[in-house]
Each structure stands twice: as structure tokens, then as C-alpha cells.
């Protein structure tokens, strides 16, 4: 049986740059939120933040609304 191979569309340089920036943006937020969740001992949030990829939205929510402020 001969399978047809799916061909993915090629990305322009602008699209590649956009994806790269989104990855860097997401990694920055994820690193900061995981660091704080681990330091606060908040295991459920740590696991949730680790497993869910939301382009930094859930991570920012945790940092600015859920986690206690440092003083």
C-alpha cells in the first residue's frame, strides 16, 4: 500500500520570525511563573503551568493575580 505524504506549507521569513518571538515570549513567562510557583511551594499551579501552553497568558495570570506579591 502506497501512502501519500502530507506536505506542510513553507513559512516566510516573517512567519518564522513571528513564531520564534512567540516561543521566546512564552519561555520567558513560563520560566518566571514556574520559578515563583516552585519557590512558593504551590505544587498544583506548578504542574498546571508546566503542562499547559497558553503563550504566556496563564503564566502572567499566575504571576500578577494568584501568587502573593513580594515585598
PyMOL Python script that loads the backbone (N, CA, C, O; Angstrom):
from pymol import cmd

cmd.read_pdbstr("""\
ATOM      1  N   UNK A   1       0.837  -1.167   0.000  1.00  0.00           N
ATOM      2  CA  UNK A   1       0.000   0.000   0.000  1.00  0.00           C
ATOM      3  C   UNK A   1       0.894   1.247   0.000  1.00  0.00           C
ATOM      4  O   UNK A   1       1.810   1.356   0.816  1.00  0.00           O
ATOM      5  N   UNK A   2       0.633   2.161  -0.894  1.00  0.00           N
ATOM      6  CA  UNK A   2       1.429   3.370  -1.029  1.00  0.00           C
ATOM      7  C   UNK A   2       0.738   4.530  -0.313  1.00  0.00           C
ATOM      8  O   UNK A   2      -0.400   4.875  -0.631  1.00  0.00           O
ATOM      9  N   UNK A   3       1.412   5.111   0.623  1.00  0.00           N
ATOM     10  CA  UNK A   3       0.839   6.238   1.377  1.00  0.00           C
ATOM     11  C   UNK A   3       1.280   7.542   0.750  1.00  0.00           C
ATOM     12  O   UNK A   3       2.428   7.697   0.333  1.00  0.00           O
ATOM     13  N   UNK A   4       0.347   8.479   0.690  1.00  0.00           N
ATOM     14  CA  UNK A   4       0.715   9.821   0.245  1.00  0.00           C
ATOM     15  C   UNK A   4       1.278  10.579   1.438  1.00  0.00           C
ATOM     16  O   UNK A   4       0.754  10.503   2.549  1.00  0.00           O
ATOM     17  N   UNK A   5       2.337  11.300   1.188  1.00  0.00           N
ATOM     18  CA  UNK A   5       2.931  12.084   2.263  1.00  0.00           C
ATOM     19  C   UNK A   5       2.286  13.460   2.291  1.00  0.00           C
ATOM     20  O   UNK A   5       2.078  14.088   1.252  1.00  0.00           O
ATOM     21  N   UNK A   6       1.970  13.921   3.507  1.00  0.00           N
ATOM     22  CA  UNK A   6       1.433  15.269   3.656  1.00  0.00           C
ATOM     23  C   UNK A   6       2.561  16.268   3.519  1.00  0.00           C
ATOM     24  O   UNK A   6       3.636  16.086   4.091  1.00  0.00           O
ATOM     25  N   UNK A   7       2.321  17.302   2.774  1.00  0.00           N
ATOM     26  CA  UNK A   7       3.333  18.330   2.592  1.00  0.00           C
ATOM     27  C   UNK A   7       2.904  19.571   3.363  1.00  0.00           C
ATOM     28  O   UNK A   7       1.814  20.100   3.145  1.00  0.00           O
ATOM     29  N   UNK A   8       3.759  20.029   4.261  1.00  0.00           N
ATOM     30  CA  UNK A   8       3.468  21.225   5.037  1.00  0.00           C
ATOM     31  C   UNK A   8       3.795  22.465   4.226  1.00  0.00           C
ATOM     32  O   UNK A   8       4.752  22.470   3.452  1.00  0.00           O
ATOM     33  N   UNK A   9       3.007  23.513   4.397  1.00  0.00           N
ATOM     34  CA  UNK A   9       3.311  24.747   3.663  1.00  0.00           C
ATOM     35  C   UNK A   9       4.604  25.374   4.176  1.00  0.00           C
ATOM     36  O   UNK A   9       4.932  25.282   5.359  1.00  0.00           O
ATOM     37  N   UNK A  10       5.323  26.007   3.266  1.00  0.00           N
ATOM     38  CA  UNK A  10       6.560  26.678   3.659  1.00  0.00           C
ATOM     39  C   UNK A  10       6.228  28.007   4.302  1.00  0.00           C
ATOM     40  O   UNK A  10       5.277  28.678   3.899  1.00  0.00           O
ATOM     41  N   UNK A  11       7.004  28.389   5.297  1.00  0.00           N
ATOM     42  CA  UNK A  11       6.774  29.638   6.015  1.00  0.00           C
ATOM     43  C   UNK A  11       7.704  30.726   5.484  1.00  0.00           C
ATOM     44  O   UNK A  11       8.852  30.465   5.123  1.00  0.00           O
ATOM     45  N   UNK A  12       7.184  31.938   5.447  1.00  0.00           N
ATOM     46  CA  UNK A  12       8.017  33.067   5.052  1.00  0.00           C
ATOM     47  C   UNK A  12       8.942  33.426   6.208  1.00  0.00           C
ATOM     48  O   UNK A  12       8.762  32.954   7.330  1.00  0.00           O
ATOM     49  N   UNK A  13       9.930  34.264   5.923  1.00  0.00           N
ATOM     50  CA  UNK A  13      10.852  34.700   6.984  1.00  0.00           C
ATOM     51  C   UNK A  13      10.098  35.445   8.085  1.00  0.00           C
ATOM     52  O   UNK A  13      10.423  35.300   9.264  1.00  0.00           O
ATOM     53  N   UNK A  14       9.114  36.227   7.717  1.00  0.00           N
ATOM     54  CA  UNK A  14       8.324  36.956   8.704  1.00  0.00           C
ATOM     55  C   UNK A  14       7.546  36.019   9.616  1.00  0.00           C
ATOM     56  O   UNK A  14       7.467  36.236  10.825  1.00  0.00           O
ATOM     57  N   UNK A  15       6.971  34.972   9.022  1.00  0.00           N
ATOM     58  CA  UNK A  15       6.241  33.994   9.826  1.00  0.00           C
ATOM     59  C   UNK A  15       7.186  33.231  10.750  1.00  0.00           C
ATOM     60  O   UNK A  15       6.854  32.969  11.906  1.00  0.00           O
ATOM     61  N   UNK A  16       8.353  32.881  10.243  1.00  0.00           N
ATOM     62  CA  UNK A  16       9.343  32.197  11.065  1.00  0.00           C
ATOM     63  C   UNK A  16       9.788  33.086  12.224  1.00  0.00           C
ATOM     64  O   UNK A  16       9.927  32.620  13.355  1.00  0.00           O
ATOM     65  N   UNK A  17      10.008  34.364  11.936  1.00  0.00           N
ATOM     66  CA  UNK A  17      10.416  35.297  12.989  1.00  0.00           C
ATOM     67  C   UNK A  17       9.305  35.457  14.020  1.00  0.00           C
ATOM     68  O   UNK A  17       9.573  35.520  15.220  1.00  0.00           O
ATOM     69  N   UNK A  18       8.054  35.524  13.554  1.00  0.00           N
ATOM     70  CA  UNK A  18       6.925  35.650  14.478  1.00  0.00           C
ATOM     71  C   UNK A  18       6.810  34.449  15.409  1.00  0.00           C
ATOM     72  O   UNK A  18       6.569  34.601  16.606  1.00  0.00           O
ATOM     73  N   UNK A  19       6.981  33.274  14.855  1.00  0.00           N
ATOM     74  CA  UNK A  19       6.928  32.058  15.668  1.00  0.00           C
ATOM     75  C   UNK A  19       8.083  32.044  16.662  1.00  0.00           C
ATOM     76  O   UNK A  19       7.900  31.680  17.824  1.00  0.00           O
ATOM     77  N   UNK A  20       9.269  32.438  16.212  1.00  0.00           N
ATOM     78  CA  UNK A  20      10.426  32.490  17.111  1.00  0.00           C
ATOM     79  C   UNK A  20      10.207  33.461  18.255  1.00  0.00           C
ATOM     80  O   UNK A  20      10.536  33.158  19.402  1.00  0.00           O
ATOM     81  N   UNK A  21       9.650  34.639  17.948  1.00  0.00           N
ATOM     82  CA  UNK A  21       9.363  35.618  19.009  1.00  0.00           C
ATOM     83  C   UNK A  21       8.308  35.100  19.981  1.00  0.00           C
ATOM     84  O   UNK A  21       8.419  35.317  21.187  1.00  0.00           O
ATOM     85  N   UNK A  22       7.284  34.415  19.465  1.00  0.00           N
ATOM     86  CA  UNK A  22       6.244  33.846  20.329  1.00  0.00           C
ATOM     87  C   UNK A  22       6.835  32.786  21.259  1.00  0.00           C
ATOM     88  O   UNK A  22       6.461  32.710  22.429  1.00  0.00           O
ATOM     89  N   UNK A  23       7.746  31.980  20.750  1.00  0.00           N
ATOM     90  CA  UNK A  23       8.398  30.955  21.576  1.00  0.00           C
ATOM     91  C   UNK A  23       9.225  31.615  22.682  1.00  0.00           C
ATOM     92  O   UNK A  23       9.156  31.203  23.840  1.00  0.00           O
ATOM     93  N   UNK A  24      10.003  32.634  22.326  1.00  0.00           N
ATOM     94  CA  UNK A  24      10.808  33.329  23.341  1.00  0.00           C
ATOM     95  C   UNK A  24       9.927  34.012  24.382  1.00  0.00           C
ATOM     96  O   UNK A  24      10.217  33.951  25.577  1.00  0.00           O
ATOM     97  N   UNK A  25       8.865  34.655  23.940  1.00  0.00           N
ATOM     98  CA  UNK A  25       7.902  35.321  24.835  1.00  0.00           C
ATOM     99  C   UNK A  25       7.327  34.302  25.819  1.00  0.00           C
ATOM    100  O   UNK A  25       7.298  34.540  27.027  1.00  0.00           O
ATOM    101  N   UNK A  26       6.874  33.177  25.296  1.00  0.00           N
ATOM    102  CA  UNK A  26       6.260  32.136  26.118  1.00  0.00           C
ATOM    103  C   UNK A  26       7.261  31.539  27.102  1.00  0.00           C
ATOM    104  O   UNK A  26       6.923  31.302  28.262  1.00  0.00           O
ATOM    105  N   UNK A  27       8.496  31.294  26.648  1.00  0.00           N
ATOM    106  CA  UNK A  27       9.506  30.722  27.543  1.00  0.00           C
ATOM    107  C   UNK A  27       9.854  31.664  28.689  1.00  0.00           C
ATOM    108  O   UNK A  27      10.070  31.220  29.817  1.00  0.00           O
ATOM    109  N   UNK A  28       9.908  32.953  28.406  1.00  0.00           N
ATOM    110  CA  UNK A  28      10.194  33.921  29.463  1.00  0.00           C
ATOM    111  C   UNK A  28       9.132  33.912  30.555  1.00  0.00           C
ATOM    112  O   UNK A  28       9.449  33.848  31.743  1.00  0.00           O
ATOM    113  N   UNK A  29       7.867  33.975  30.141  1.00  0.00           N
ATOM    114  CA  UNK A  29       6.766  33.944  31.115  1.00  0.00           C
ATOM    115  C   UNK A  29       6.721  32.616  31.852  1.00  0.00           C
ATOM    116  O   UNK A  29       6.520  32.578  33.066  1.00  0.00           O
ATOM    117  N   UNK A  30       6.908  31.521  31.111  1.00  0.00           N
ATOM    118  CA  UNK A  30       6.841  30.199  31.743  1.00  0.00           C
ATOM    119  C   UNK A  30       7.949  30.025  32.772  1.00  0.00           C
ATOM    120  O   UNK A  30       7.712  29.495  33.858  1.00  0.00           O
ATOM    121  N   UNK A  31       9.151  30.464  32.441  1.00  0.00           N
ATOM    122  CA  UNK A  31      10.258  30.361  33.383  1.00  0.00           C
ATOM    123  C   UNK A  31      10.006  31.140  34.658  1.00  0.00           C
ATOM    124  O   UNK A  31      10.240  30.640  35.759  1.00  0.00           O
ATOM    125  N   UNK A  32       9.524  32.378  34.506  1.00  0.00           N
ATOM    126  CA  UNK A  32       9.260  33.217  35.682  1.00  0.00           C
ATOM    127  C   UNK A  32       8.142  32.636  36.540  1.00  0.00           C
ATOM    128  O   UNK A  32       8.248  32.616  37.767  1.00  0.00           O
ATOM    129  N   UNK A  33       7.066  32.162  35.902  1.00  0.00           N
ATOM    130  CA  UNK A  33       5.943  31.640  36.688  1.00  0.00           C
ATOM    131  C   UNK A  33       6.291  30.309  37.355  1.00  0.00           C
ATOM    132  O   UNK A  33       5.897  30.074  38.498  1.00  0.00           O
ATOM    133  N   UNK A  34       7.022  29.436  36.660  1.00  0.00           N
ATOM    134  CA  UNK A  34       7.414  28.168  37.279  1.00  0.00           C
ATOM    135  C   UNK A  34       8.377  28.404  38.440  1.00  0.00           C
ATOM    136  O   UNK A  34       8.300  27.723  39.463  1.00  0.00           O
ATOM    137  N   UNK A  35       9.268  29.353  38.283  1.00  0.00           N
ATOM    138  CA  UNK A  35      10.211  29.692  39.351  1.00  0.00           C
ATOM    139  C   UNK A  35       9.451  30.134  40.604  1.00  0.00           C
ATOM    140  O   UNK A  35       9.728  29.666  41.708  1.00  0.00           O
ATOM    141  N   UNK A  36       8.486  31.044  40.416  1.00  0.00           N
ATOM    142  CA  UNK A  36       7.752  31.550  41.577  1.00  0.00           C
ATOM    143  C   UNK A  36       6.860  30.480  42.187  1.00  0.00           C
ATOM    144  O   UNK A  36       6.764  30.389  43.411  1.00  0.00           O
ATOM    145  N   UNK A  37       6.200  29.663  41.358  1.00  0.00           N
ATOM    146  CA  UNK A  37       5.339  28.597  41.893  1.00  0.00           C
ATOM    147  C   UNK A  37       6.160  27.602  42.707  1.00  0.00           C
ATOM    148  O   UNK A  37       5.715  27.139  43.756  1.00  0.00           O
ATOM    149  N   UNK A  38       7.353  27.274  42.227  1.00  0.00           N
ATOM    150  CA  UNK A  38       8.213  26.345  42.965  1.00  0.00           C
ATOM    151  C   UNK A  38       8.679  26.977  44.268  1.00  0.00           C
ATOM    152  O   UNK A  38       8.690  26.322  45.310  1.00  0.00           O
ATOM    153  N   UNK A  39       9.062  28.244  44.214  1.00  0.00           N
ATOM    154  CA  UNK A  39       9.545  28.930  45.415  1.00  0.00           C
ATOM    155  C   UNK A  39       8.435  29.085  46.454  1.00  0.00           C
ATOM    156  O   UNK A  39       8.686  29.021  47.657  1.00  0.00           O
ATOM    157  N   UNK A  40       7.192  29.291  45.971  1.00  0.00           N
ATOM    158  CA  UNK A  40       6.056  29.424  46.884  1.00  0.00           C
ATOM    159  C   UNK A  40       5.545  28.078  47.382  1.00  0.00           C
ATOM    160  O   UNK A  40       4.701  28.037  48.278  1.00  0.00           O
ATOM    161  N   UNK A  41       6.037  26.980  46.822  1.00  0.00           N
ATOM    162  CA  UNK A  41       5.576  25.653  47.230  1.00  0.00           C
ATOM    163  C   UNK A  41       4.172  25.357  46.722  1.00  0.00           C
ATOM    164  O   UNK A  41       3.457  24.556  47.324  1.00  0.00           O
ATOM    165  N   UNK A  42       3.766  25.987  45.630  1.00  0.00           N
ATOM    166  CA  UNK A  42       2.423  25.828  45.088  1.00  0.00           C
ATOM    167  C   UNK A  42       2.432  24.752  44.004  1.00  0.00           C
ATOM    168  O   UNK A  42       2.490  25.050  42.811  1.00  0.00           O
ATOM    169  N   UNK A  43       2.373  23.499  44.445  1.00  0.00           N
ATOM    170  CA  UNK A  43       2.513  22.361  43.533  1.00  0.00           C
ATOM    171  C   UNK A  43       1.414  22.271  42.474  1.00  0.00           C
ATOM    172  O   UNK A  43       1.738  22.012  41.315  1.00  0.00           O
ATOM    173  N   UNK A  44       0.128  22.469  42.804  1.00  0.00           N
ATOM    174  CA  UNK A  44      -0.901  22.374  41.748  1.00  0.00           C
ATOM    175  C   UNK A  44      -0.684  23.399  40.622  1.00  0.00           C
ATOM    176  O   UNK A  44      -0.826  23.067  39.445  1.00  0.00           O
ATOM    177  N   UNK A  45      -0.343  24.628  40.982  1.00  0.00           N
ATOM    178  CA  UNK A  45      -0.074  25.627  39.955  1.00  0.00           C
ATOM    179  C   UNK A  45       1.180  25.289  39.169  1.00  0.00           C
ATOM    180  O   UNK A  45       1.222  25.502  37.958  1.00  0.00           O
ATOM    181  N   UNK A  46       2.199  24.770  39.831  1.00  0.00           N
ATOM    182  CA  UNK A  46       3.428  24.399  39.136  1.00  0.00           C
ATOM    183  C   UNK A  46       3.138  23.358  38.059  1.00  0.00           C
ATOM    184  O   UNK A  46       3.575  23.501  36.918  1.00  0.00           O
ATOM    185  N   UNK A  47       2.406  22.321  38.420  1.00  0.00           N
ATOM    186  CA  UNK A  47       2.089  21.258  37.463  1.00  0.00           C
ATOM    187  C   UNK A  47       1.219  21.800  36.333  1.00  0.00           C
ATOM    188  O   UNK A  47       1.454  21.495  35.164  1.00  0.00           O
ATOM    189  N   UNK A  48       0.218  22.603  36.681  1.00  0.00           N
ATOM    190  CA  UNK A  48      -0.647  23.178  35.655  1.00  0.00           C
ATOM    191  C   UNK A  48       0.111  24.068  34.694  1.00  0.00           C
ATOM    192  O   UNK A  48      -0.079  23.986  33.480  1.00  0.00           O
ATOM    193  N   UNK A  49       0.970  24.919  35.235  1.00  0.00           N
ATOM    194  CA  UNK A  49       1.765  25.811  34.382  1.00  0.00           C
ATOM    195  C   UNK A  49       2.738  25.028  33.514  1.00  0.00           C
ATOM    196  O   UNK A  49       3.017  25.414  32.379  1.00  0.00           O
ATOM    197  N   UNK A  50       3.246  23.944  34.042  1.00  0.00           N
ATOM    198  CA  UNK A  50       4.189  23.120  33.295  1.00  0.00           C
ATOM    199  C   UNK A  50       3.510  22.419  32.121  1.00  0.00           C
ATOM    200  O   UNK A  50       4.099  22.288  31.048  1.00  0.00           O
ATOM    201  N   UNK A  51       2.276  21.971  32.323  1.00  0.00           N
ATOM    202  CA  UNK A  51       1.593  21.173  31.308  1.00  0.00           C
ATOM    203  C   UNK A  51       0.810  21.988  30.281  1.00  0.00           C
ATOM    204  O   UNK A  51       0.618  21.537  29.152  1.00  0.00           O
ATOM    205  N   UNK A  52       0.354  23.189  30.663  1.00  0.00           N
ATOM    206  CA  UNK A  52      -0.495  23.978  29.769  1.00  0.00           C
ATOM    207  C   UNK A  52       0.339  25.034  29.059  1.00  0.00           C
ATOM    208  O   UNK A  52       1.041  25.820  29.695  1.00  0.00           O
ATOM    209  N   UNK A  53       0.254  25.040  27.743  1.00  0.00           N
ATOM    210  CA  UNK A  53       0.955  26.052  26.961  1.00  0.00           C
ATOM    211  C   UNK A  53      -0.078  27.070  26.478  1.00  0.00           C
ATOM    212  O   UNK A  53      -0.905  26.766  25.619  1.00  0.00           O
ATOM    213  N   UNK A  54      -0.022  28.273  27.035  1.00  0.00           N
ATOM    214  CA  UNK A  54      -1.009  29.300  26.699  1.00  0.00           C
ATOM    215  C   UNK A  54      -0.345  30.573  26.191  1.00  0.00           C
ATOM    216  O   UNK A  54      -0.915  31.657  26.314  1.00  0.00           O
ATOM    217  N   UNK A  55       0.837  30.458  25.627  1.00  0.00           N
ATOM    218  CA  UNK A  55       1.586  31.606  25.088  1.00  0.00           C
ATOM    219  C   UNK A  55       1.802  32.680  26.145  1.00  0.00           C
ATOM    220  O   UNK A  55       1.811  33.870  25.830  1.00  0.00           O
ATOM    221  N   UNK A  56       1.973  32.274  27.377  1.00  0.00           N
ATOM    222  CA  UNK A  56       2.286  33.210  28.448  1.00  0.00           C
ATOM    223  C   UNK A  56       1.084  33.772  29.176  1.00  0.00           C
ATOM    224  O   UNK A  56       1.262  34.460  30.181  1.00  0.00           O
ATOM    225  N   UNK A  57      -0.134  33.513  28.719  1.00  0.00           N
ATOM    226  CA  UNK A  57      -1.318  34.108  29.346  1.00  0.00           C
ATOM    227  C   UNK A  57      -1.579  33.543  30.741  1.00  0.00           C
ATOM    228  O   UNK A  57      -1.771  34.304  31.689  1.00  0.00           O
ATOM    229  N   UNK A  58      -1.587  32.221  30.874  1.00  0.00           N
ATOM    230  CA  UNK A  58      -1.808  31.602  32.173  1.00  0.00           C
ATOM    231  C   UNK A  58      -0.654  31.928  33.122  1.00  0.00           C
ATOM    232  O   UNK A  58      -0.856  32.108  34.323  1.00  0.00           O
ATOM    233  N   UNK A  59       0.547  32.000  32.571  1.00  0.00           N
ATOM    234  CA  UNK A  59       1.727  32.310  33.372  1.00  0.00           C
ATOM    235  C   UNK A  59       1.636  33.726  33.939  1.00  0.00           C
ATOM    236  O   UNK A  59       1.935  33.944  35.114  1.00  0.00           O
ATOM    237  N   UNK A  60       1.225  34.688  33.112  1.00  0.00           N
ATOM    238  CA  UNK A  60       1.069  36.067  33.570  1.00  0.00           C
ATOM    239  C   UNK A  60      -0.049  36.169  34.604  1.00  0.00           C
ATOM    240  O   UNK A  60       0.071  36.913  35.578  1.00  0.00           O
ATOM    241  N   UNK A  61      -1.132  35.426  34.398  1.00  0.00           N
ATOM    242  CA  UNK A  61      -2.232  35.404  35.372  1.00  0.00           C
ATOM    243  C   UNK A  61      -1.722  34.939  36.729  1.00  0.00           C
ATOM    244  O   UNK A  61      -2.043  35.535  37.757  1.00  0.00           O
ATOM    245  N   UNK A  62      -0.931  33.878  36.730  1.00  0.00           N
ATOM    246  CA  UNK A  62      -0.391  33.387  37.995  1.00  0.00           C
ATOM    247  C   UNK A  62       0.511  34.426  38.649  1.00  0.00           C
ATOM    248  O   UNK A  62       0.398  34.684  39.848  1.00  0.00           O
ATOM    249  N   UNK A  63       1.401  35.019  37.871  1.00  0.00           N
ATOM    250  CA  UNK A  63       2.368  35.967  38.429  1.00  0.00           C
ATOM    251  C   UNK A  63       1.697  37.216  38.999  1.00  0.00           C
ATOM    252  O   UNK A  63       2.101  37.700  40.056  1.00  0.00           O
ATOM    253  N   UNK A  64       0.688  37.739  38.322  1.00  0.00           N
ATOM    254  CA  UNK A  64       0.116  39.028  38.721  1.00  0.00           C
ATOM    255  C   UNK A  64      -1.157  38.938  39.543  1.00  0.00           C
ATOM    256  O   UNK A  64      -1.520  39.910  40.205  1.00  0.00           O
ATOM    257  N   UNK A  65      -1.851  37.798  39.523  1.00  0.00           N
ATOM    258  CA  UNK A  65      -3.119  37.705  40.253  1.00  0.00           C
ATOM    259  C   UNK A  65      -3.147  36.645  41.357  1.00  0.00           C
ATOM    260  O   UNK A  65      -3.772  36.857  42.396  1.00  0.00           O
ATOM    261  N   UNK A  66      -2.486  35.522  41.146  1.00  0.00           N
ATOM    262  CA  UNK A  66      -2.597  34.397  42.082  1.00  0.00           C
ATOM    263  C   UNK A  66      -1.483  34.386  43.111  1.00  0.00           C
ATOM    264  O   UNK A  66      -1.734  34.258  44.309  1.00  0.00           O
ATOM    265  N   UNK A  67      -0.252  34.521  42.641  1.00  0.00           N
ATOM    266  CA  UNK A  67       0.899  34.443  43.523  1.00  0.00           C
ATOM    267  C   UNK A  67       0.966  35.668  44.422  1.00  0.00           C
ATOM    268  O   UNK A  67       0.709  36.786  43.977  1.00  0.00           O
ATOM    269  N   UNK A  68       1.311  35.457  45.683  1.00  0.00           N
ATOM    270  CA  UNK A  68       1.435  36.613  46.579  1.00  0.00           C
ATOM    271  C   UNK A  68       2.546  37.548  46.114  1.00  0.00           C
ATOM    272  O   UNK A  68       3.577  37.098  45.612  1.00  0.00           O
ATOM    273  N   UNK A  69       2.335  38.819  46.281  1.00  0.00           N
ATOM    274  CA  UNK A  69       3.329  39.840  45.888  1.00  0.00           C
ATOM    275  C   UNK A  69       4.521  39.785  46.821  1.00  0.00           C
ATOM    276  O   UNK A  69       4.391  39.553  48.024  1.00  0.00           O
ATOM    277  N   UNK A  70       5.699  40.007  46.225  1.00  0.00           N
ATOM    278  CA  UNK A  70       6.918  40.095  47.042  1.00  0.00           C
ATOM    279  C   UNK A  70       7.004  41.497  47.597  1.00  0.00           C
ATOM    280  O   UNK A  70       6.746  42.473  46.892  1.00  0.00           O
ATOM    281  N   UNK A  71       7.361  41.592  48.845  1.00  0.00           N
ATOM    282  CA  UNK A  71       7.511  42.919  49.466  1.00  0.00           C
ATOM    283  C   UNK A  71       8.806  43.019  50.200  1.00  0.00           C
ATOM    284  O   UNK A  71       9.105  44.060  50.785  1.00  0.00           O
TER     285      UNK A  71
END
""", "prot")
cmd.dss("prot")
cmd.show_as("cartoon", "prot")
cmd.util.cbc("prot")
cmd.orient("prot")
